[in-house]
Amino acid sequence: MPIADRTDQQATGLDAAYASCRRIAAEHGRTYYLATSLLSAPRRRAVHALYAFARMVDDIVDHAGDPARVLDPRDGADVALPVGPAAISPAQHLDLVEKQLRLALEHGDIDTADLRRHQILTAAADTIRRYDIAHTHFWTFLDAMRMDVPGTATHRTRYATMTELREYMRGSAAAIGLQLLPVLGTVVPVAEAEPAAAALGEAFQLTNFLRDVAEDLDRGRVYLPTEELAAFGVDEAQLRACRAAGRTDPRVRRALAHLIAVNRDIYRRADPGIELLDPRVRPAIRTAATLYAEILGRIEAAEYQVFRTRATVSPGRRIIVAAKGFGTARLR
């Protein structure tokens, strides 16, 4: 094949890979997806790739028949995830996976799910290389994901204290904020922006836990710290009773109000970090932070009925906040 033709084919494959990630972000991460519309095209593609990668791993944990094998393989030869010793970077591992999947594609030995995973990994590998993202952030993320997988050495479904939960969120959320920093760019050395980026990831994650407490219960997980709940006279049996009744009782409401206050404090600690980012990306990140924090207000407005309805920000409100961010971006 002529060199020019080969290059064109590779570019087309990469474009298709990023397009697949964009569709995943649009389908599953509406707030994030809307915020990325304020980014430049290259940054937008990279954020979609990182989001799709995290989503793919999360889906494996929740739905795969044997996620422990996928996330903690014995030989690693046929695993479509960047797992392995820290001496191997995710980009290097993804190179090997990409070659294996390409061979499978050529022989027709791959299904739709494998093709989508191949596309996600292709875009993620390109993003990792392009922005020189530290591979340690991916190992930290995967370590946290193993904590959700039955049968792994670190598996757990309950967290006694906020300190324990934050250790989990260090990998499940803070690490993702750190992955994004090289993509977004900073006006200070990256290390100076990392604490705030990690805090924002943690704030987003805790908002998810407060919004999705009922769904997590159905999966046999309680992410809200048990000692924090106990301070308000709440235990797991009471949470399950609320789930069965579809109604939040007064003690659970008080516990949720307390944890929402804790969550808002994390947003406040993260907020100054937005000014440490490249000015061109600040409107997008502020839009995401504003909209995600507003989920807490929706929980309050619904009188904490998280067992009956899923708190969301309306499409109209999302558009208004994004439009404001777009206006700010145009002024920069």
N, C-alpha and C positions, 0 to 999 in steps of 0.2 A: 504494500500500500504506500503511495507517495506520502512524504512527510506532511505536506500541507493538508491532505485528506485526513490523515490520522489525527492531526491537531484539531481539525474541524469536528471530527467525530467525538473526540474527547471533550471539546467545549460543549457540544450538544448534549452529551451525557451528563456533564456537570450542571448545565442549565436545567435539565430535567430533574436532576437530584434536588437542586435548590427549590424548584417549583413544587416538588412533592412535599418538602418541608414547609413551604409557604401554605399549602393546603391544610396541612396538619395544624399549623399555628392558627389559621383562620377558623378551623372547626372546633378546636379544643381550648384555645387561649384567647378569647375574644378581647379581653382588656389589653393583654400584651400585644395582640395583633394590631389593634387600633393605634396603640402608642407607637408601634414600629413604623406606622405610615408617616411619622414625622422625621424618620431617619433617612439618610442618604441610601440609595439603592444597595451599595456594597455592604453597608452596616446592617441594613434591613435583612438582606439575605443571610448574613452570618448569624444574626439573632434568631431567625427562623430555624436555622440548622441546629443551633444549640438547644432551642426549645424542643424541636422534634426529637433530638437525641434523648433528652431527659424524659420526654413523654414516652418514647419507645421503651426505655428501661422501666419506667413506672408501669406500663402495660404488661411487660414481662412479669414483673413482680406480682401484679394483681391477677393475671389471667393465664400465664403459662402453666402447662401441666407439671413441669419440673423446673421452676425458676432457679432453684438452688444450683442445678447443674449449669444453667446458662450464666449465672453470675459468679459461680465459683467452680470452674471446670477443673477436671483432673489433668487433662492433656492440653486443652486450649486450642487444639488444631482446627476444630470446626465451629468455633464459637464466634458469633457475629457481634461481639462487644469488645471494647478495649480493656480486657482484663489481663492480668499477668504481673510479673515483677516490675517494680518501679524503674528498673534499668531500661525497660522498653517503654517508649512514649506511646500515647494513644495513636498518634499519627502513624508511627511505624507499624503498630499492630493492625490498624485499619488498612494500611497498605496490603498486608497479607490477606486480611479478610476480603478486601475488594478483589484481589486476584482470584481467590477461591470462588467467590460468587460470580465473577465474570466467566470463569470456566463453566460453572453450573448453568449460567444463562446460555452460553454457546451450545451446550448439549441439551437444552430444553429441560433441564432437571431442576426447576425452581418454580415455586408458586407465587401468587400475588403478594402474600405476606413477606416472603423472602425478598422479592423485588423491591418492595417499599423499604424494608430494612436495609437492603443494599444501597438504595438511594440516600437514605438518612445518613448512613455511615460514610458514603462518598462525600456528601456535603459537609458533614462534621469534620472529616479528615482534612478537607480543603480549608475549612475555617481555622482549624487548629494550626495548620502550616502557615496560612496567610497572615494570621495575627500573632503567631508565636505564643500561643496560650500554654501556660505551664501545665504539664501533664499531671502534676500532683493534685490539681483541683478535680480531675476526673477520678483519680483513685479514691480521693476523699468522698466524692459523691457516690461511687459504687460501694464503698464500705458502708455508707449509711443505708443504701438500698438493700444490702444483705441483711441488715437488721430487721427488715420487714419480711424476710423469707423464712418460713418454717424449715427447720432442719439444718440451718447454718449455725455456726458456733456463737454468733453474736445476736441471734434472733431474739426479739423482745416485742411485746405488744402493749406494755404498760410503762409509764414513766412516773416515778414517785415525786420528783421535784422539777422545778423549772430548770435547774442546773442540768439535770439528766436530759431533759427535753432539748435544751440548747446544744448539748453534745451531739444529739441526733441531727438537729437542724444545721449544725456546722457542716455536715456533709450533704444533707438533703436540700438545703436552701442557700446557706452562706457561700458554699463552694460555687454555686451557679452564679451568684453575684460576682465572685472573683473571676470566673471564666469570662464574664461579659466585659470586665474592665478594659482589657487590651483592645476589644472591638470598639468600645465607646470612645476611648481615649481620655486622657486626663491633662490638666494644666499643672499638675504637680507630679513628682515621682509616684509611680503606681503604688508603692508600699504605703504612701501617706493616704491614699484614697481607699485602701482595702478595708479598714475597719467599718467605714460607713457603708460601703458596698455590701459587706457581709451582713451588716445590721438590716439593710433594706431587704435582702433576701430572706432573712429571718422574720422580718415583719410580715412579708407576703405569706410565708409559710404558716405563721401562727394565725393569720386571718383565715387561711384555708381550713385549719383545724377547727376554728370556731364555727365557721360556716358549715363544715361537713361532718360535724360530730355524729350525726345520725348515721350517715353512710359508713363512717369508720366503725361505728358500733356493729353494723351489719357484717363488716369484714372481720370482726373479732378484735378490733384495735381501739384503744383509748389513748389518744395523744395528750389530752388535757391532763396536767400533772395531778396525781391523786391526792397529794398533800394540800395542794391549792384548793381542790374541791372539798376535801375533808374539813378545811377551815370554815366552810359554810354548811357543814352537815350533809354533804353530798357524797355518796359512794356509787360504785358501778351499778349496783342493783337499782338504785334510784334513777340513774340515767336510762337503764333498760326499761324501767316502768314508764318513764316519760316517752320513750320511743314507742312502746306498745300502745300508749294512750294517745300519742300524737299531740302531746301537750306538755309545756314546760311549767314545772311547779315553782313556787316562790323561792325556795332555797337554791334551785338550779339557776334561776334568773339572777340571783345575787352573785353566784359564783361566776356566771358568764359576764356580768357587768364588771366584776373585778378583773377578769382576764382580758376584757376589752380595754380597760384602762392600762393594763400592762402592755398590751399590743400597741396602743397609741403612743406610749412612752418610747417604744422601740422605733416607731416611725419618726418621732421627734429627734431621736439620736441619729437617725440615718439622714435626715433632711439636709444638714449642712454639707454632707458629702456630695450632693447634687452640684453644688457650686465648684467642686473640684474636678468635674468632668469637662470635656471639650464643650465650649459654649453651644456648638451646633447640635449636641445631643441632649442638652439639659431639658428642653421642652418635652421631649419624648419620655424621659425618665420621670419628670415631674407629673406628666399626665398619667403614667402608669401608677405612680405612688398615690396620686390624688384619688383615682378611680378605685384602686384596691382598698385604700383606707375607708372609702365611703361604704364599702360592704359592711363595715362595723356599724355605721349609722343605720343601715337598712335592717340589721339584726335588732338594734334597739327599737327602731320604729315599728317592727313587727312584734314587739314585746317579747323578744328572745325566743320566738317559736321556731327554733332551729330543728325541732323534731317533726314539724309539720310542713315547713316550706323552706326552700333553699334561697337564701338572701342573694339578690343580684342587683346590680345597678342597671337602670333602664337603658335601652338603646338610645333614647333621646338625650338622656343625661350624658352618656358616653360621648355622643357626637358633640354636645355643647363643650365639654371639657377638652376634647381633642381639637375642636375648632379654635378655642382659645390658645392651645399650645401651638397650633399651626400659625396663628397670627404672630405669636412670640417668635417662632422660628423664622418667619419671613423678615422680621426686624433685625435679625442678627447678621 
